[in-house]
Amino acid sequence: MSVYYDYYLAYSKKSKLFPLGPFDKNQKLKAVISKSQSFVSPLHERFDTCPASKLGPELKEFFTYKGWDGKPTVGNLKYLRLSDLPEGSILRRGYFLIDDIERYEKEETNYVDDLFYEWLTPTAYAAKAANEARFGKPEAKYDCEGNPFPNYSAGDYAYYAYVDHQTEEFEAYQLREMASLFTEYDEEIKPEEVYVILSIG
């Protein structure tokens, strides 16, 4: 059974946390991000344990479930102030294999688990291209069973940039964008009062 990481938005008022949104048609709080353990970024490592005493009545009820002993139990929660989320580019730039670039653009997918493993920084690419111009393409190398290792030349790469959906910067970007929808026109909720609640289960 896979473990899921669900990120919710809340705001602080009188030292308690209350749901910020989004909500479904039944006014049930929805997660902004929900990912299985296989695809989660390291973002969750930044969060601190959230005691049940920090939850307002709505959130306490939302995160309470019946435990193995039949008693009400608050789930495994952590929290972090929205302003403490990491900042950085959501783009990954570099020299990637042209075949990977073509496949990525044709499939029009956000999932690149089997793409872009082979890549070079601009400095490494420049060195590779210069070495090949002077000495030619490196000779093929083989493993112990005689199978050839991939032997890419500089001509197999092209400069490219794509949105990397598997990074903590992208997840932080998603959370900030959603939070801004609820705080931009609500003067009662200040951006510095917004928190992210992480439910692990």
C-alpha positions as CSV (number, residue, x, y, z in Angstrom):
1,M,0.0,0.0,0.0
2,S,1.5,3.3,-1.1
3,V,1.9,6.2,1.3
4,Y,0.4,9.5,0.1
5,Y,1.5,13.1,0.8
6,D,-1.3,15.5,0.7
7,Y,-0.7,19.3,1.0
8,Y,-3.5,21.6,2.2
9,L,-3.8,25.3,2.7
10,A,-4.7,26.9,6.0
11,Y,-4.5,30.3,7.7
12,S,-3.6,31.2,11.2
13,K,-6.1,33.2,13.4
14,K,-5.6,33.6,17.2
15,S,-2.9,30.9,17.2
16,K,-5.3,28.3,15.5
17,L,-5.3,27.0,12.0
18,F,-8.4,27.2,9.8
19,P,-9.0,25.9,6.3
20,L,-8.2,28.3,3.5
21,G,-9.3,26.3,0.4
22,P,-9.9,25.0,-2.2
23,F,-13.2,23.4,-1.4
24,D,-15.4,21.1,-3.4
25,K,-19.1,21.6,-4.0
26,N,-19.9,20.0,-0.6
27,Q,-17.5,22.5,1.1
28,K,-15.0,19.7,1.8
29,L,-11.4,20.9,1.9
30,K,-9.3,19.5,-1.0
31,A,-5.6,19.0,-1.2
32,V,-3.6,21.3,-3.5
33,I,-1.1,18.5,-4.2
34,S,-1.5,14.8,-3.6
35,K,1.4,12.5,-4.5
36,S,2.4,9.0,-3.7
37,Q,5.7,8.3,-2.0
38,S,7.2,7.2,-5.4
39,F,6.8,10.6,-6.9
40,V,7.1,13.0,-4.0
41,S,9.9,15.6,-3.9
42,P,12.0,16.3,-0.8
43,L,9.7,19.2,0.1
44,H,8.0,17.2,3.0
45,E,11.4,17.1,4.8
46,R,11.1,20.8,5.6
47,F,7.9,20.5,7.6
48,D,7.6,20.4,11.4
49,T,5.2,18.2,13.4
50,C,1.8,19.9,13.8
51,P,0.2,19.3,17.2
52,A,-3.6,18.8,17.3
53,S,-3.8,21.8,19.6
54,K,-2.9,24.1,16.7
55,L,-6.0,23.0,14.7
56,G,-9.2,25.0,14.7
57,P,-12.4,23.0,15.1
58,E,-13.0,22.6,11.3
59,L,-9.5,21.3,10.6
60,K,-9.5,19.1,13.7
61,E,-12.7,17.4,12.5
62,F,-11.4,17.1,8.9
63,F,-8.2,15.4,9.9
64,T,-9.8,13.1,12.6
65,Y,-10.4,9.5,11.8
66,K,-11.3,6.3,13.8
67,G,-8.1,4.6,15.1
68,W,-7.5,0.9,15.4
69,D,-8.9,1.0,18.9
70,G,-12.1,2.7,17.7
71,K,-11.2,6.0,19.3
72,P,-11.0,9.3,17.3
73,T,-7.4,10.0,16.2
74,V,-5.9,13.0,14.5
75,G,-3.9,12.0,11.5
76,N,-0.1,12.4,11.0
77,L,0.2,16.1,10.3
78,K,3.1,18.5,9.7
79,Y,3.0,22.2,8.9
80,L,5.1,25.0,7.4
81,R,4.5,28.7,6.9
82,L,3.9,29.4,3.2
83,S,6.6,32.0,3.2
84,D,9.2,29.4,4.3
85,L,8.7,27.3,1.2
86,P,11.8,27.1,-1.1
87,E,12.2,29.5,-3.9
88,G,13.9,28.8,-7.2
89,S,13.4,28.2,-10.8
90,I,10.9,25.5,-11.8
91,L,12.8,25.1,-15.1
92,R,15.5,22.5,-15.6
93,R,18.0,23.7,-18.2
94,G,20.9,22.0,-19.9
95,Y,22.0,19.9,-22.9
96,F,19.7,16.9,-23.3
97,L,19.5,14.1,-25.8
98,I,17.6,15.2,-28.9
99,D,15.7,11.9,-28.9
100,D,14.5,12.6,-25.4
101,I,13.5,16.2,-26.4
102,E,11.5,14.9,-29.4
103,R,9.8,12.2,-27.4
104,Y,8.9,14.7,-24.6
105,E,7.3,17.2,-27.0
106,K,5.5,14.6,-29.1
107,E,4.0,12.8,-26.0
108,E,3.1,16.1,-24.4
109,T,3.4,14.6,-20.9
110,N,4.5,16.0,-17.5
111,Y,5.9,12.7,-16.5
112,V,9.6,12.4,-17.5
113,D,10.6,9.4,-15.3
114,D,12.2,7.6,-18.3
115,L,13.5,10.8,-20.0
116,F,16.4,13.2,-19.5
117,Y,18.6,10.8,-17.6
118,E,21.4,11.7,-20.0
119,W,22.2,15.4,-19.7
120,L,25.1,17.8,-19.6
121,T,25.7,21.2,-18.1
122,P,26.7,23.9,-20.5
123,T,30.3,23.7,-19.2
124,A,30.4,19.9,-19.6
125,Y,28.9,20.1,-23.1
126,A,31.4,22.7,-24.2
127,A,34.3,20.5,-23.0
128,K,32.8,17.4,-24.7
129,A,32.3,19.3,-28.0
130,A,35.9,20.7,-27.8
131,N,37.4,17.3,-27.1
132,E,35.5,15.6,-29.9
133,A,36.6,18.4,-32.3
134,R,40.3,17.8,-31.4
135,F,40.4,14.0,-30.8
136,G,37.3,12.6,-32.4
137,K,34.4,10.7,-30.8
138,P,35.5,8.4,-27.9
139,E,35.8,4.7,-28.7
140,A,33.0,2.4,-27.7
141,K,33.1,0.8,-24.2
142,Y,31.7,-2.5,-23.3
143,D,30.5,-4.2,-20.1
144,C,31.7,-7.5,-18.8
145,E,29.2,-9.4,-21.0
146,G,30.4,-7.5,-24.1
147,N,27.4,-5.3,-24.4
148,P,28.2,-1.7,-25.6
149,F,27.5,1.2,-23.2
150,P,25.6,4.2,-24.7
151,N,28.2,6.3,-26.4
152,Y,26.7,9.7,-27.2
153,S,28.5,12.4,-29.1
154,A,28.0,16.2,-28.7
155,G,25.9,16.1,-31.8
156,D,23.3,13.9,-30.0
157,Y,22.5,16.8,-27.5
158,A,20.7,20.1,-27.8
159,Y,20.1,22.9,-25.3
160,Y,16.7,22.7,-23.8
161,A,14.6,23.8,-20.9
162,Y,11.5,22.2,-19.5
163,V,9.3,22.5,-16.4
164,D,10.4,19.8,-13.9
165,H,7.3,18.7,-12.1
166,Q,9.2,16.4,-9.7
167,T,11.0,19.2,-7.8
168,E,10.2,20.9,-4.5
169,E,10.5,24.2,-6.3
170,F,7.6,23.3,-8.6
171,E,5.5,22.0,-5.7
172,A,6.2,25.2,-3.8
173,Y,5.2,27.2,-6.9
174,Q,1.8,25.3,-7.0
175,L,1.1,26.0,-3.4
176,R,1.9,29.7,-3.7
177,E,-0.2,30.1,-6.8
178,M,-3.2,28.5,-5.2
179,A,-2.8,30.5,-2.0
180,S,-2.6,33.8,-3.9
181,L,-6.1,33.1,-5.3
182,F,-7.5,33.1,-1.8
183,T,-5.5,36.0,-0.3
184,E,-5.2,38.5,-3.1
185,Y,-8.7,39.9,-2.6
186,D,-9.2,39.0,1.0
187,E,-7.9,41.7,3.3
188,E,-8.7,39.7,6.4
189,I,-6.1,37.0,5.5
190,K,-2.5,38.2,5.3
191,P,0.0,36.2,3.1
192,E,2.2,35.8,6.2
193,E,-0.6,34.1,8.0
194,V,-0.9,31.3,5.4
195,Y,0.4,27.8,6.3
196,V,0.7,24.5,4.4
197,I,-0.5,21.4,6.2
198,L,1.0,18.1,5.2
199,S,-1.0,15.0,5.8
200,I,0.9,11.7,5.5
201,G,-1.0,8.5,5.2
